[in-house]
Amino acid sequence: MKNYFFCYNKRVSDFLKTKNIHHITVAQDPKTMKIFSLFEINEPFKKALDEYKAQSK
């Protein structure tokens, strides 16, 4: 079973793109009307997200 990450933060989404991690789709949450990018959680994704978190501290 695959896990997915709903990213509502454009900075995080842009950072992932610089690490060659591409979203599956960009959509709008029908309840909140907020835009999100959907990513599949895999090892390269986890590594890039950990790197973003380390830089954000």
All heavy atoms as atom14 arrays in JSON, in Angstrom:
{
  "sequence": "MKNYFFCYNKRVSDFLKTKNIHHITVAQDPKTMKIFSLFEINEPFKKALDEYKAQSK",
  "atom14_mask": [
    [1, 1, 1, 1, 1, 1, 1, 1, 0, 0, 0, 0, 0, 0],
    [1, 1, 1, 1, 1, 1, 1, 1, 1, 0, 0, 0, 0, 0],
    [1, 1, 1, 1, 1, 1, 1, 1, 0, 0, 0, 0, 0, 0],
    [1, 1, 1, 1, 1, 1, 1, 1, 1, 1, 1, 1, 0, 0],
    [1, 1, 1, 1, 1, 1, 1, 1, 1, 1, 1, 0, 0, 0],
    [1, 1, 1, 1, 1, 1, 1, 1, 1, 1, 1, 0, 0, 0],
    [1, 1, 1, 1, 1, 1, 0, 0, 0, 0, 0, 0, 0, 0],
    [1, 1, 1, 1, 1, 1, 1, 1, 1, 1, 1, 1, 0, 0],
    [1, 1, 1, 1, 1, 1, 1, 1, 0, 0, 0, 0, 0, 0],
    [1, 1, 1, 1, 1, 1, 1, 1, 1, 0, 0, 0, 0, 0],
    [1, 1, 1, 1, 1, 1, 1, 1, 1, 1, 1, 0, 0, 0],
    [1, 1, 1, 1, 1, 1, 1, 0, 0, 0, 0, 0, 0, 0],
    [1, 1, 1, 1, 1, 1, 0, 0, 0, 0, 0, 0, 0, 0],
    [1, 1, 1, 1, 1, 1, 1, 1, 0, 0, 0, 0, 0, 0],
    [1, 1, 1, 1, 1, 1, 1, 1, 1, 1, 1, 0, 0, 0],
    [1, 1, 1, 1, 1, 1, 1, 1, 0, 0, 0, 0, 0, 0],
    [1, 1, 1, 1, 1, 1, 1, 1, 1, 0, 0, 0, 0, 0],
    [1, 1, 1, 1, 1, 1, 1, 0, 0, 0, 0, 0, 0, 0],
    [1, 1, 1, 1, 1, 1, 1, 1, 1, 0, 0, 0, 0, 0],
    [1, 1, 1, 1, 1, 1, 1, 1, 0, 0, 0, 0, 0, 0],
    [1, 1, 1, 1, 1, 1, 1, 1, 0, 0, 0, 0, 0, 0],
    [1, 1, 1, 1, 1, 1, 1, 1, 1, 1, 0, 0, 0, 0],
    [1, 1, 1, 1, 1, 1, 1, 1, 1, 1, 0, 0, 0, 0],
    [1, 1, 1, 1, 1, 1, 1, 1, 0, 0, 0, 0, 0, 0],
    [1, 1, 1, 1, 1, 1, 1, 0, 0, 0, 0, 0, 0, 0],
    [1, 1, 1, 1, 1, 1, 1, 0, 0, 0, 0, 0, 0, 0],
    [1, 1, 1, 1, 1, 0, 0, 0, 0, 0, 0, 0, 0, 0],
    [1, 1, 1, 1, 1, 1, 1, 1, 1, 0, 0, 0, 0, 0],
    [1, 1, 1, 1, 1, 1, 1, 1, 0, 0, 0, 0, 0, 0],
    [1, 1, 1, 1, 1, 1, 1, 0, 0, 0, 0, 0, 0, 0],
    [1, 1, 1, 1, 1, 1, 1, 1, 1, 0, 0, 0, 0, 0],
    [1, 1, 1, 1, 1, 1, 1, 0, 0, 0, 0, 0, 0, 0],
    [1, 1, 1, 1, 1, 1, 1, 1, 0, 0, 0, 0, 0, 0],
    [1, 1, 1, 1, 1, 1, 1, 1, 1, 0, 0, 0, 0, 0],
    [1, 1, 1, 1, 1, 1, 1, 1, 0, 0, 0, 0, 0, 0],
    [1, 1, 1, 1, 1, 1, 1, 1, 1, 1, 1, 0, 0, 0],
    [1, 1, 1, 1, 1, 1, 0, 0, 0, 0, 0, 0, 0, 0],
    [1, 1, 1, 1, 1, 1, 1, 1, 0, 0, 0, 0, 0, 0],
    [1, 1, 1, 1, 1, 1, 1, 1, 1, 1, 1, 0, 0, 0],
    [1, 1, 1, 1, 1, 1, 1, 1, 1, 0, 0, 0, 0, 0],
    [1, 1, 1, 1, 1, 1, 1, 1, 0, 0, 0, 0, 0, 0],
    [1, 1, 1, 1, 1, 1, 1, 1, 0, 0, 0, 0, 0, 0],
    [1, 1, 1, 1, 1, 1, 1, 1, 1, 0, 0, 0, 0, 0],
    [1, 1, 1, 1, 1, 1, 1, 0, 0, 0, 0, 0, 0, 0],
    [1, 1, 1, 1, 1, 1, 1, 1, 1, 1, 1, 0, 0, 0],
    [1, 1, 1, 1, 1, 1, 1, 1, 1, 0, 0, 0, 0, 0],
    [1, 1, 1, 1, 1, 1, 1, 1, 1, 0, 0, 0, 0, 0],
    [1, 1, 1, 1, 1, 0, 0, 0, 0, 0, 0, 0, 0, 0],
    [1, 1, 1, 1, 1, 1, 1, 1, 0, 0, 0, 0, 0, 0],
    [1, 1, 1, 1, 1, 1, 1, 1, 0, 0, 0, 0, 0, 0],
    [1, 1, 1, 1, 1, 1, 1, 1, 1, 0, 0, 0, 0, 0],
    [1, 1, 1, 1, 1, 1, 1, 1, 1, 1, 1, 1, 0, 0],
    [1, 1, 1, 1, 1, 1, 1, 1, 1, 0, 0, 0, 0, 0],
    [1, 1, 1, 1, 1, 0, 0, 0, 0, 0, 0, 0, 0, 0],
    [1, 1, 1, 1, 1, 1, 1, 1, 1, 0, 0, 0, 0, 0],
    [1, 1, 1, 1, 1, 1, 0, 0, 0, 0, 0, 0, 0, 0],
    [1, 1, 1, 1, 1, 1, 1, 1, 1, 0, 0, 0, 0, 0]
  ],
  "atom14_positions": [
    [[0.83, -1.18, 0.0], [0.0, 0.0, 0.0], [0.88, 1.25, 0.0], [1.83, 1.35, 0.77], [-0.9, 0.0, 1.24], [-1.81, 1.17, 1.31], [-2.9, 1.03, 2.73], [-3.65, 2.61, 2.64], [0.0, 0.0, 0.0], [0.0, 0.0, 0.0], [0.0, 0.0, 0.0], [0.0, 0.0, 0.0], [0.0, 0.0, 0.0], [0.0, 0.0, 0.0]],
    [[0.55, 2.19, -0.84], [1.33, 3.42, -0.94], [0.79, 4.46, 0.03], [-0.41, 4.52, 0.3], [1.29, 3.97, -2.36], [1.99, 3.1, -3.36], [1.98, 3.73, -4.72], [2.7, 2.83, -5.71], [2.76, 3.43, -7.03], [0.0, 0.0, 0.0], [0.0, 0.0, 0.0], [0.0, 0.0, 0.0], [0.0, 0.0, 0.0], [0.0, 0.0, 0.0]],
    [[1.7, 5.27, 0.53], [1.32, 6.4, 1.39], [1.55, 7.69, 0.63], [2.47, 7.79, -0.19], [2.15, 6.39, 2.67], [1.79, 5.23, 3.57], [0.63, 4.92, 3.75], [2.8, 4.6, 4.13], [0.0, 0.0, 0.0], [0.0, 0.0, 0.0], [0.0, 0.0, 0.0], [0.0, 0.0, 0.0], [0.0, 0.0, 0.0], [0.0, 0.0, 0.0]],
    [[0.74, 8.67, 0.93], [0.8, 9.94, 0.23], [0.93, 11.1, 1.2], [0.46, 11.03, 2.33], [-0.44, 10.12, -0.65], [-0.53, 9.06, -1.71], [-1.31, 7.93, -1.52], [0.19, 9.16, -2.9], [-1.38, 6.94, -2.49], [0.14, 8.19, -3.86], [-0.65, 7.07, -3.66], [-0.69, 6.09, -4.61], [0.0, 0.0, 0.0], [0.0, 0.0, 0.0]],
    [[1.57, 12.16, 0.74], [1.79, 13.37, 1.53], [1.06, 14.51, 0.86], [1.32, 14.81, -0.31], [3.3, 13.65, 1.6], [3.66, 14.88, 2.37], [3.67, 14.87, 3.75], [4.03, 16.04, 1.71], [4.02, 16.01, 4.46], [4.38, 17.18, 2.41], [4.38, 17.15, 3.79], [0.0, 0.0, 0.0], [0.0, 0.0, 0.0], [0.0, 0.0, 0.0]],
    [[0.13, 15.11, 1.59], [-0.59, 16.28, 1.1], [0.15, 17.51, 1.57], [0.21, 17.78, 2.78], [-2.03, 16.29, 1.63], [-2.87, 15.19, 1.08], [-2.82, 13.9, 1.6], [-3.73, 15.44, 0.02], [-3.61, 12.89, 1.09], [-4.52, 14.43, -0.51], [-4.46, 13.15, 0.03], [0.0, 0.0, 0.0], [0.0, 0.0, 0.0], [0.0, 0.0, 0.0]],
    [[0.75, 18.23, 0.66], [1.59, 19.38, 1.0], [0.83, 20.67, 0.71], [0.55, 21.0, -0.44], [2.89, 19.33, 0.19], [3.99, 20.7, 0.55], [0.0, 0.0, 0.0], [0.0, 0.0, 0.0], [0.0, 0.0, 0.0], [0.0, 0.0, 0.0], [0.0, 0.0, 0.0], [0.0, 0.0, 0.0], [0.0, 0.0, 0.0], [0.0, 0.0, 0.0]],
    [[0.52, 21.41, 1.79], [-0.2, 22.68, 1.66], [0.76, 23.87, 1.71], [0.31, 25.01, 1.67], [-1.24, 22.8, 2.78], [-2.42, 21.88, 2.59], [-2.41, 20.58, 3.06], [-3.55, 22.32, 1.91], [-3.5, 19.74, 2.89], [-4.65, 21.49, 1.73], [-4.61, 20.2, 2.22], [-5.7, 19.38, 2.03], [0.0, 0.0, 0.0], [0.0, 0.0, 0.0]],
    [[2.06, 23.62, 1.82], [3.04, 24.67, 1.94], [3.83, 24.8, 0.63], [4.56, 23.87, 0.24], [3.99, 24.35, 3.11], [4.97, 25.43, 3.4], [5.52, 26.06, 2.5], [5.22, 25.66, 4.68], [0.0, 0.0, 0.0], [0.0, 0.0, 0.0], [0.0, 0.0, 0.0], [0.0, 0.0, 0.0], [0.0, 0.0, 0.0], [0.0, 0.0, 0.0]],
    [[3.69, 25.94, -0.05], [4.35, 26.12, -1.35], [5.87, 26.08, -1.22], [6.56, 25.56, -2.1], [3.92, 27.44, -1.99], [4.58, 27.68, -3.33], [3.64, 28.24, -4.34], [4.29, 28.66, -5.63], [5.12, 27.68, -6.28], [0.0, 0.0, 0.0], [0.0, 0.0, 0.0], [0.0, 0.0, 0.0], [0.0, 0.0, 0.0], [0.0, 0.0, 0.0]],
    [[6.41, 26.6, -0.12], [7.88, 26.56, 0.06], [8.38, 25.12, 0.1], [9.41, 24.81, -0.49], [8.28, 27.28, 1.34], [8.49, 28.75, 1.13], [9.17, 29.35, 2.34], [8.35, 30.48, 2.73], [8.24, 30.95, 3.94], [8.89, 30.42, 4.93], [7.47, 31.98, 4.18], [0.0, 0.0, 0.0], [0.0, 0.0, 0.0], [0.0, 0.0, 0.0]],
    [[7.66, 24.26, 0.82], [8.07, 22.85, 0.9], [7.95, 22.21, -0.47], [8.86, 21.51, -0.92], [7.22, 22.09, 1.94], [7.55, 20.6, 1.92], [7.43, 22.65, 3.34], [0.0, 0.0, 0.0], [0.0, 0.0, 0.0], [0.0, 0.0, 0.0], [0.0, 0.0, 0.0], [0.0, 0.0, 0.0], [0.0, 0.0, 0.0], [0.0, 0.0, 0.0]],
    [[6.85, 22.46, -1.15], [6.64, 21.89, -2.48], [7.73, 22.35, -3.45], [8.28, 21.53, -4.2], [5.26, 22.31, -2.99], [5.0, 21.75, -4.24], [0.0, 0.0, 0.0], [0.0, 0.0, 0.0], [0.0, 0.0, 0.0], [0.0, 0.0, 0.0], [0.0, 0.0, 0.0], [0.0, 0.0, 0.0], [0.0, 0.0, 0.0], [0.0, 0.0, 0.0]],
    [[8.07, 23.62, -3.42], [9.13, 24.13, -4.29], [10.48, 23.52, -3.95], [11.28, 23.21, -4.84], [9.2, 25.66, -4.21], [8.01, 26.34, -4.86], [7.26, 25.67, -5.62], [7.82, 27.54, -4.62], [0.0, 0.0, 0.0], [0.0, 0.0, 0.0], [0.0, 0.0, 0.0], [0.0, 0.0, 0.0], [0.0, 0.0, 0.0], [0.0, 0.0, 0.0]],
    [[10.76, 23.35, -2.66], [12.02, 22.72, -2.25], [12.09, 21.29, -2.78], [13.13, 20.88, -3.32], [12.15, 22.72, -0.72], [13.39, 22.02, -0.24], [14.6, 22.68, -0.21], [13.35, 20.69, 0.16], [15.76, 22.04, 0.21], [14.49, 20.03, 0.58], [15.71, 20.71, 0.6], [0.0, 0.0, 0.0], [0.0, 0.0, 0.0], [0.0, 0.0, 0.0]],
    [[11.01, 20.55, -2.63], [11.01, 19.16, -3.12], [11.26, 19.12, -4.63], [11.98, 18.24, -5.12], [9.68, 18.49, -2.78], [9.46, 18.24, -1.29], [8.02, 17.8, -1.03], [10.43, 17.22, -0.73], [0.0, 0.0, 0.0], [0.0, 0.0, 0.0], [0.0, 0.0, 0.0], [0.0, 0.0, 0.0], [0.0, 0.0, 0.0], [0.0, 0.0, 0.0]],
    [[10.71, 20.08, -5.34], [10.92, 20.14, -6.79], [12.41, 20.34, -7.11], [12.92, 19.76, -8.06], [10.09, 21.26, -7.4], [10.02, 21.22, -8.91], [9.22, 22.37, -9.49], [7.78, 22.32, -9.06], [6.96, 23.37, -9.7], [0.0, 0.0, 0.0], [0.0, 0.0, 0.0], [0.0, 0.0, 0.0], [0.0, 0.0, 0.0], [0.0, 0.0, 0.0]],
    [[13.11, 21.16, -6.31], [14.54, 21.37, -6.55], [15.35, 20.11, -6.31], [16.45, 19.97, -6.82], [15.12, 22.51, -5.67], [15.12, 22.1, -4.3], [14.36, 23.81, -5.86], [0.0, 0.0, 0.0], [0.0, 0.0, 0.0], [0.0, 0.0, 0.0], [0.0, 0.0, 0.0], [0.0, 0.0, 0.0], [0.0, 0.0, 0.0], [0.0, 0.0, 0.0]],
    [[14.78, 19.2, -5.52], [15.44, 17.92, -5.24], [14.97, 16.82, -6.2], [15.2, 15.64, -5.96], [15.17, 17.49, -3.79], [15.75, 18.45, -2.77], [17.25, 18.51, -2.91], [17.87, 19.5, -1.95], [19.32, 19.55, -2.11], [0.0, 0.0, 0.0], [0.0, 0.0, 0.0], [0.0, 0.0, 0.0], [0.0, 0.0, 0.0], [0.0, 0.0, 0.0]],
    [[14.31, 17.25, -7.27], [13.82, 16.33, -8.3], [12.75, 15.38, -7.78], [12.62, 14.25, -8.26], [14.97, 15.56, -8.96], [14.67, 15.21, -10.39], [13.89, 15.88, -11.05], [15.27, 14.13, -10.88], [0.0, 0.0, 0.0], [0.0, 0.0, 0.0], [0.0, 0.0, 0.0], [0.0, 0.0, 0.0], [0.0, 0.0, 0.0], [0.0, 0.0, 0.0]],
    [[11.99, 15.83, -6.79], [10.84, 15.09, -6.27], [9.61, 15.81, -6.84], [9.36, 16.97, -6.52], [10.79, 15.11, -4.73], [12.11, 14.67, -4.11], [9.61, 14.29, -4.23], [12.5, 13.25, -4.37], [0.0, 0.0, 0.0], [0.0, 0.0, 0.0], [0.0, 0.0, 0.0], [0.0, 0.0, 0.0], [0.0, 0.0, 0.0], [0.0, 0.0, 0.0]],
    [[8.87, 15.14, -7.68], [7.76, 15.79, -8.38], [6.42, 15.33, -7.83], [6.26, 14.16, -7.45], [7.85, 15.52, -9.88], [9.1, 16.07, -10.47], [9.29, 17.41, -10.69], [10.24, 15.46, -10.85], [10.49, 17.6, -11.2], [11.09, 16.44, -11.31], [0.0, 0.0, 0.0], [0.0, 0.0, 0.0], [0.0, 0.0, 0.0], [0.0, 0.0, 0.0]],
    [[5.5, 16.24, -7.79], [4.17, 15.93, -7.27], [3.39, 15.05, -8.26], [3.7, 15.03, -9.45], [3.38, 17.23, -7.0], [3.19, 18.09, -8.19], [4.05, 19.13, -8.5], [2.28, 18.06, -9.18], [3.64, 19.7, -9.61], [2.57, 19.08, -10.04], [0.0, 0.0, 0.0], [0.0, 0.0, 0.0], [0.0, 0.0, 0.0], [0.0, 0.0, 0.0]],
    [[2.41, 14.37, -7.72], [1.5, 13.57, -8.55], [0.47, 14.49, -9.18], [0.17, 14.38, -10.36], [0.81, 12.49, -7.68], [1.85, 11.53, -7.12], [-0.26, 11.75, -8.49], [1.32, 10.62, -6.04], [0.0, 0.0, 0.0], [0.0, 0.0, 0.0], [0.0, 0.0, 0.0], [0.0, 0.0, 0.0], [0.0, 0.0, 0.0], [0.0, 0.0, 0.0]],
    [[-0.05, 15.39, -8.36], [-1.04, 16.35, -8.85], [-1.08, 17.55, -7.92], [-0.58, 17.49, -6.8], [-2.44, 15.7, -8.94], [-3.32, 16.58, -9.64], [-3.01, 15.39, -7.57], [0.0, 0.0, 0.0], [0.0, 0.0, 0.0], [0.0, 0.0, 0.0], [0.0, 0.0, 0.0], [0.0, 0.0, 0.0], [0.0, 0.0, 0.0], [0.0, 0.0, 0.0]],
    [[-1.66, 18.62, -8.42], [-1.96, 19.8, -7.61], [-3.47, 19.95, -7.66], [-4.07, 19.85, -8.73], [-1.26, 21.06, -8.15], [-1.68, 22.29, -7.37], [0.25, 20.89, -8.11], [0.0, 0.0, 0.0], [0.0, 0.0, 0.0], [0.0, 0.0, 0.0], [0.0, 0.0, 0.0], [0.0, 0.0, 0.0], [0.0, 0.0, 0.0], [0.0, 0.0, 0.0]],
    [[-4.08, 20.15, -6.49], [-5.54, 20.23, -6.45], [-5.98, 21.2, -5.35], [-5.15, 21.73, -4.61], [-6.13, 18.85, -6.21], [0.0, 0.0, 0.0], [0.0, 0.0, 0.0], [0.0, 0.0, 0.0], [0.0, 0.0, 0.0], [0.0, 0.0, 0.0], [0.0, 0.0, 0.0], [0.0, 0.0, 0.0], [0.0, 0.0, 0.0], [0.0, 0.0, 0.0]],
    [[-7.28, 21.36, -5.25], [-7.85, 22.24, -4.24], [-8.73, 21.41, -3.31], [-9.59, 20.65, -3.78], [-8.68, 23.34, -4.9], [-9.2, 24.37, -3.95], [-9.91, 25.5, -4.68], [-10.59, 25.28, -5.67], [-9.74, 26.71, -4.19], [0.0, 0.0, 0.0], [0.0, 0.0, 0.0], [0.0, 0.0, 0.0], [0.0, 0.0, 0.0], [0.0, 0.0, 0.0]],
    [[-8.49, 21.56, -2.01], [-9.31, 20.87, -1.02], [-10.72, 21.45, -1.07], [-10.9, 22.66, -0.91], [-8.7, 21.08, 0.37], [-9.43, 20.31, 1.45], [-10.67, 20.47, 1.55], [-8.78, 19.58, 2.19], [0.0, 0.0, 0.0], [0.0, 0.0, 0.0], [0.0, 0.0, 0.0], [0.0, 0.0, 0.0], [0.0, 0.0, 0.0], [0.0, 0.0, 0.0]],
    [[-11.74, 20.62, -1.31], [-13.09, 21.16, -1.45], [-13.67, 21.77, -0.17], [-14.53, 22.64, -0.25], [-13.91, 19.95, -1.9], [-13.1, 18.76, -1.56], [-11.67, 19.2, -1.52], [0.0, 0.0, 0.0], [0.0, 0.0, 0.0], [0.0, 0.0, 0.0], [0.0, 0.0, 0.0], [0.0, 0.0, 0.0], [0.0, 0.0, 0.0], [0.0, 0.0, 0.0]],
    [[-13.18, 21.33, 0.99], [-13.7, 21.87, 2.25], [-13.05, 23.2, 2.62], [-13.73, 24.14, 3.0], [-13.5, 20.87, 3.39], [-14.38, 19.65, 3.26], [-14.17, 18.72, 4.42], [-15.02, 17.47, 4.24], [-14.79, 16.49, 5.3], [0.0, 0.0, 0.0], [0.0, 0.0, 0.0], [0.0, 0.0, 0.0], [0.0, 0.0, 0.0], [0.0, 0.0, 0.0]],
    [[-11.71, 23.25, 2.52], [-10.98, 24.44, 2.96], [-10.68, 25.4, 1.81], [-10.28, 26.54, 2.06], [-9.65, 24.06, 3.62], [-8.81, 23.43, 2.64], [-9.86, 23.13, 4.81], [0.0, 0.0, 0.0], [0.0, 0.0, 0.0], [0.0, 0.0, 0.0], [0.0, 0.0, 0.0], [0.0, 0.0, 0.0], [0.0, 0.0, 0.0], [0.0, 0.0, 0.0]],
    [[-10.79, 24.9, 0.58], [-10.48, 25.66, -0.63], [-8.98, 25.97, -0.76], [-8.59, 26.8, -1.57], [-11.29, 26.96, -0.71], [-12.79, 26.74, -0.63], [-13.43, 25.52, -1.8], [-13.53, 26.52, -3.25], [0.0, 0.0, 0.0], [0.0, 0.0, 0.0], [0.0, 0.0, 0.0], [0.0, 0.0, 0.0], [0.0, 0.0, 0.0], [0.0, 0.0, 0.0]],
    [[-8.16, 25.31, 0.04], [-6.71, 25.51, -0.04], [-6.11, 24.61, -1.12], [-6.56, 23.49, -1.33], [-6.05, 25.21, 1.3], [-6.41, 26.2, 2.38], [-5.67, 25.89, 3.66], [-6.02, 26.9, 4.74], [-5.3, 26.62, 5.98], [0.0, 0.0, 0.0], [0.0, 0.0, 0.0], [0.0, 0.0, 0.0], [0.0, 0.0, 0.0], [0.0, 0.0, 0.0]],
    [[-5.08, 25.12, -1.77], [-4.36, 24.38, -2.81], [-3.32, 23.48, -2.14], [-2.64, 23.89, -1.2], [-3.66, 25.36, -3.78], [-4.66, 26.33, -4.4], [-2.86, 24.6, -4.84], [-5.65, 25.69, -5.33], [0.0, 0.0, 0.0], [0.0, 0.0, 0.0], [0.0, 0.0, 0.0], [0.0, 0.0, 0.0], [0.0, 0.0, 0.0], [0.0, 0.0, 0.0]],
    [[-3.19, 22.25, -2.65], [-2.16, 21.35, -2.14], [-1.5, 20.6, -3.3], [-2.07, 20.47, -4.38], [-2.74, 20.34, -1.13], [-3.73, 19.37, -1.72], [-3.3, 18.18, -2.28], [-5.09, 19.64, -1.71], [-4.21, 17.28, -2.83], [-6.0, 18.75, -2.25], [-5.56, 17.57, -2.82], [0.0, 0.0, 0.0], [0.0, 0.0, 0.0], [0.0, 0.0, 0.0]],
    [[-0.3, 20.13, -3.02], [0.42, 19.24, -3.94], [0.44, 17.86, -3.3], [0.65, 17.74, -2.09], [1.86, 19.71, -4.15], [1.87, 21.01, -4.7], [0.0, 0.0, 0.0], [0.0, 0.0, 0.0], [0.0, 0.0, 0.0], [0.0, 0.0, 0.0], [0.0, 0.0, 0.0], [0.0, 0.0, 0.0], [0.0, 0.0, 0.0], [0.0, 0.0, 0.0]],
    [[0.23, 16.85, -4.08], [0.2, 15.48, -3.58], [1.47, 14.76, -4.0], [1.81, 14.72, -5.19], [-1.02, 14.74, -4.13], [-1.23, 13.31, -3.67], [-1.5, 13.25, -2.17], [-2.37, 12.66, -4.44], [0.0, 0.0, 0.0], [0.0, 0.0, 0.0], [0.0, 0.0, 0.0], [0.0, 0.0, 0.0], [0.0, 0.0, 0.0], [0.0, 0.0, 0.0]],
    [[2.18, 14.2, -3.02], [3.43, 13.48, -3.27], [3.31, 12.05, -2.77], [2.67, 11.8, -1.75], [4.61, 14.13, -2.52], [4.96, 15.49, -3.0], [4.37, 16.61, -2.45], [5.91, 15.66, -4.0], [4.69, 17.88, -2.88], [6.24, 16.94, -4.45], [5.63, 18.04, -3.89], [0.0, 0.0, 0.0], [0.0, 0.0, 0.0], [0.0, 0.0, 0.0]],
    [[3.95, 11.12, -3.47], [4.06, 9.76, -2.98], [5.22, 9.72, -1.99], [6.3, 10.27, -2.25], [4.33, 8.78, -4.12], [4.43, 7.34, -3.65], [4.73, 6.37, -4.77], [4.54, 6.71, -5.94], [5.17, 5.25, -4.44], [0.0, 0.0, 0.0], [0.0, 0.0, 0.0], [0.0, 0.0, 0.0], [0.0, 0.0, 0.0], [0.0, 0.0, 0.0]],
    [[4.99, 9.09, -0.85], [6.06, 8.96, 0.16], [6.9, 7.74, -0.22], [6.42, 6.61, -0.26], [5.48, 8.8, 1.58], [4.66, 10.04, 1.95], [6.6, 8.55, 2.58], [3.92, 9.92, 3.27], [0.0, 0.0, 0.0], [0.0, 0.0, 0.0], [0.0, 0.0, 0.0], [0.0, 0.0, 0.0], [0.0, 0.0, 0.0], [0.0, 0.0, 0.0]],
    [[8.17, 8.01, -0.51], [9.14, 6.96, -0.81], [10.49, 7.41, -0.22], [10.57, 8.46, 0.41], [9.22, 6.68, -2.31], [9.48, 7.94, -3.11], [10.11, 8.88, -2.63], [9.0, 7.97, -4.34], [0.0, 0.0, 0.0], [0.0, 0.0, 0.0], [0.0, 0.0, 0.0], [0.0, 0.0, 0.0], [0.0, 0.0, 0.0], [0.0, 0.0, 0.0]],
    [[11.52, 6.63, -0.4], [12.8, 6.96, 0.22], [13.38, 8.3, -0.26], [13.82, 9.1, 0.57], [13.81, 5.83, 0.03], [13.54, 4.63, 0.92], [13.41, 4.98, 2.4], [14.26, 5.73, 2.94], [12.45, 4.52, 3.03], [0.0, 0.0, 0.0], [0.0, 0.0, 0.0], [0.0, 0.0, 0.0], [0.0, 0.0, 0.0], [0.0, 0.0, 0.0]],
    [[13.42, 8.59, -1.56], [13.93, 9.9, -1.98], [13.11, 11.06, -1.4], [13.67, 12.09, -1.01], [13.83, 9.86, -3.51], [13.82, 8.42, -3.86], [13.12, 7.73, -2.71], [0.0, 0.0, 0.0], [0.0, 0.0, 0.0], [0.0, 0.0, 0.0], [0.0, 0.0, 0.0], [0.0, 0.0, 0.0], [0.0, 0.0, 0.0], [0.0, 0.0, 0.0]],
    [[11.79, 10.88, -1.32], [10.92, 11.91, -0.73], [11.29, 12.12, 0.74], [11.44, 13.26, 1.19], [9.45, 11.51, -0.86], [8.53, 12.41, -0.08], [8.09, 13.6, -0.63], [8.14, 12.08, 1.2], [7.26, 14.45, 0.1], [7.31, 12.91, 1.93], [6.88, 14.1, 1.38], [0.0, 0.0, 0.0], [0.0, 0.0, 0.0], [0.0, 0.0, 0.0]],
    [[11.41, 11.03, 1.5], [11.73, 11.13, 2.93], [13.07, 11.85, 3.14], [13.19, 12.69, 4.02], [11.79, 9.74, 3.57], [10.45, 9.08, 3.71], [10.63, 7.7, 4.32], [9.34, 6.93, 4.35], [9.53, 5.57, 4.89], [0.0, 0.0, 0.0], [0.0, 0.0, 0.0], [0.0, 0.0, 0.0], [0.0, 0.0, 0.0], [0.0, 0.0, 0.0]],
    [[14.06, 11.5, 2.32], [15.38, 12.12, 2.43], [15.29, 13.63, 2.17], [15.85, 14.43, 2.92], [16.35, 11.46, 1.45], [17.75, 11.97, 1.54], [18.68, 11.25, 0.58], [20.06, 11.83, 0.64], [20.95, 11.26, -0.37], [0.0, 0.0, 0.0], [0.0, 0.0, 0.0], [0.0, 0.0, 0.0], [0.0, 0.0, 0.0], [0.0, 0.0, 0.0]],
    [[14.58, 14.01, 1.12], [14.44, 15.43, 0.78], [13.67, 16.19, 1.86], [14.05, 17.3, 2.23], [13.75, 15.57, -0.57], [0.0, 0.0, 0.0], [0.0, 0.0, 0.0], [0.0, 0.0, 0.0], [0.0, 0.0, 0.0], [0.0, 0.0, 0.0], [0.0, 0.0, 0.0], [0.0, 0.0, 0.0], [0.0, 0.0, 0.0], [0.0, 0.0, 0.0]],
    [[12.63, 15.59, 2.4], [11.84, 16.25, 3.45], [12.66, 16.4, 4.73], [12.61, 17.45, 5.38], [10.55, 15.48, 3.72], [9.53, 16.19, 4.6], [9.1, 17.53, 3.98], [8.31, 15.31, 4.82], [0.0, 0.0, 0.0], [0.0, 0.0, 0.0], [0.0, 0.0, 0.0], [0.0, 0.0, 0.0], [0.0, 0.0, 0.0], [0.0, 0.0, 0.0]],
    [[13.45, 15.4, 5.06], [14.34, 15.49, 6.23], [15.35, 16.62, 6.03], [15.67, 17.35, 6.96], [15.07, 14.17, 6.47], [14.16, 13.1, 7.06], [13.06, 13.44, 7.53], [14.56, 11.91, 7.01], [0.0, 0.0, 0.0], [0.0, 0.0, 0.0], [0.0, 0.0, 0.0], [0.0, 0.0, 0.0], [0.0, 0.0, 0.0], [0.0, 0.0, 0.0]],
    [[15.86, 16.75, 4.81], [16.81, 17.83, 4.5], [16.14, 19.2, 4.66], [16.71, 20.12, 5.22], [17.32, 17.66, 3.07], [18.42, 18.63, 2.71], [18.96, 18.4, 1.3], [18.87, 17.26, 0.78], [19.46, 19.38, 0.72], [0.0, 0.0, 0.0], [0.0, 0.0, 0.0], [0.0, 0.0, 0.0], [0.0, 0.0, 0.0], [0.0, 0.0, 0.0]],
    [[14.91, 19.31, 4.2], [14.17, 20.58, 4.36], [13.97, 20.91, 5.84], [14.18, 22.03, 6.27], [12.8, 20.5, 3.66], [12.0, 21.75, 3.84], [12.22, 22.86, 3.01], [11.05, 21.87, 4.85], [11.52, 24.03, 3.19], [10.34, 23.05, 5.03], [10.58, 24.12, 4.2], [9.89, 25.28, 4.39], [0.0, 0.0, 0.0], [0.0, 0.0, 0.0]],
    [[13.59, 19.91, 6.61], [13.37, 20.13, 8.05], [14.66, 20.57, 8.73], [14.64, 21.44, 9.59], [12.84, 18.85, 8.7], [11.41, 18.53, 8.32], [10.99, 17.22, 8.96], [9.6, 16.8, 8.54], [9.21, 15.5, 9.1], [0.0, 0.0, 0.0], [0.0, 0.0, 0.0], [0.0, 0.0, 0.0], [0.0, 0.0, 0.0], [0.0, 0.0, 0.0]],
    [[15.78, 19.95, 8.36], [17.08, 20.31, 8.96], [17.45, 21.76, 8.62], [17.99, 22.47, 9.46], [18.16, 19.35, 8.49], [0.0, 0.0, 0.0], [0.0, 0.0, 0.0], [0.0, 0.0, 0.0], [0.0, 0.0, 0.0], [0.0, 0.0, 0.0], [0.0, 0.0, 0.0], [0.0, 0.0, 0.0], [0.0, 0.0, 0.0], [0.0, 0.0, 0.0]],
    [[17.17, 22.2, 7.41], [17.48, 23.56, 7.0], [16.57, 24.58, 7.66], [16.92, 25.74, 7.84], [17.35, 23.71, 5.48], [18.44, 23.05, 4.7], [18.26, 23.25, 3.19], [17.36, 23.95, 2.75], [19.12, 22.64, 2.42], [0.0, 0.0, 0.0], [0.0, 0.0, 0.0], [0.0, 0.0, 0.0], [0.0, 0.0, 0.0], [0.0, 0.0, 0.0]],
    [[15.36, 24.15, 8.01], [14.37, 25.08, 8.57], [14.58, 25.36, 10.06], [13.93, 26.25, 10.6], [12.98, 24.5, 8.36], [12.7, 24.4, 6.99], [0.0, 0.0, 0.0], [0.0, 0.0, 0.0], [0.0, 0.0, 0.0], [0.0, 0.0, 0.0], [0.0, 0.0, 0.0], [0.0, 0.0, 0.0], [0.0, 0.0, 0.0], [0.0, 0.0, 0.0]],
    [[15.43, 24.6, 10.7], [15.65, 24.79, 12.15], [16.44, 26.03, 12.43], [17.21, 26.54, 11.75], [16.34, 23.58, 12.74], [15.41, 22.38, 12.81], [16.08, 21.25, 13.51], [15.13, 20.07, 13.59], [15.7, 18.93, 14.24], [0.0, 0.0, 0.0], [0.0, 0.0, 0.0], [0.0, 0.0, 0.0], [0.0, 0.0, 0.0], [0.0, 0.0, 0.0]]
  ]
}
